[in-house]
Amino acid sequence: MISMDSISSLIDTSKNTAAANQANSLQNSLNSISSDTSEDELMQVCKDFESYFVEEVLKEIKESLMDDDEGDSSTSTMTDYYMDNVIEQVADQVVDEVGTSFTQQLYEQMKRNYNIE
């Protein structure tokens, strides 16, 4: 029989691996920018960065608002796992709907820095 603690541990490991993979993927995208990068590729990297940034801010807000003392730890871990997925989707939507100003500024700066035309 699988205990809830085992499932909770598995979810924690999966969540940490996913977060590390996401950060590594973003870092690789940023490192791959050069003067040969297309404008569309650069814009996508800028959007990905902004989305990641918004996601991290939303996670910090969630942590500061939620009371960790309620419920058992396995339920809390599963809730956190699903909330992280929801936060990722909300961050992408926020960037797509209202993030154009920051994304555009970042894009223009990086375009100048890497002499992308």
N, C-alpha and C positions, 0 to 999 in steps of 0.2 A: 504494500500500500504506500502510495506517495503522500508525504505529509505536506501541509500548506507551507511549512518552513522551507521545504525543498523546492517547491514551486516558486516561492518568494525569492529564494536565492538564485534560481535559474532566471527569473525575470530581471533581477538586479544585474546579473552578469550580462544578459542580453541587452539591457538598456545601456549599460556602460560601454559595451562593445559597439553598439549602434552610434552612440554619441562620439566615440573616438573615431569611428569610420567616417562620420559626417565631417568632423573637424579635419581629419586627414585629407578627405576628398576636396574640401574647400581650400586647404593649404596647397595641395597639388595644383588645383585650378589657378590659384594666385601665382604660384611659382612658374606656371607654364606661359604666363603672359610675356610677350616679346613684341618687337616691332612688326613681326609677321602675323600677329593675332588679328583676326578680322574684327570689325566694329561690332558685329552681332555676337561674336564670342565674348568680347570684352563686356558688352552690355549684360550678357547672361551671368558672367562672373560677378559683376557688380550687384546684380539682383540677388544672386545666391548669397553673397556676403551680407547684404542688407537683411535678407530673410533670416540668416543665421543670427545676426546681431539682434533683431527683433525677437526671435525665438528665445534667446538667452535672457533678454530683459523680461519677457513674459514669464519665463520659468522662475526668475528671481522674485517677481511680483507674486506669483502663485505661492512660492515658499513662504514669503512674508505674511501672506493672508491666511494660509491654512494652519489649523491647529493639529500638530502631529500626535497629540496625546489621545485623540479620539480613535476608537476602533482598534482591532488587533493589527499587528505589523504586516501580516500577509495580505490582508484586505487593503491596507494603506499602500503597499508596494504595487499591487495590481492596479489600484486607482491611479497612482503616480505614472505607471507605464502607459495607461490609456490617456491620461491627461497630457503626457509628453507628446503623444501622437497628435492629439487635438491641437496642442499649442503649435506644433510644427505646421499644421495645416492653416491655422489662423495667421501665423507669421507670414506664410506665403501669400495668403489672401490680402493681408494688410499691405504688404509691399506692392502687390499688383494693383490695389485700388488707391492707396494714398501715398505710397513711398516713392513716387516718381521724382520728386524734387531732390531727395538725398541721393537716390540712384543716379540721377542725371549729373549731379555735382561730382560724385565719385567717378563716374564714367568719363567726364570731361577732364578731370585731373589725371586719371590714369592714361587717358589717350595722349595728353600732352607729355606725361612722364616717359611713355614708351614710344613716342613719335609714331603713333598709329594713325594712318590716313585712310 
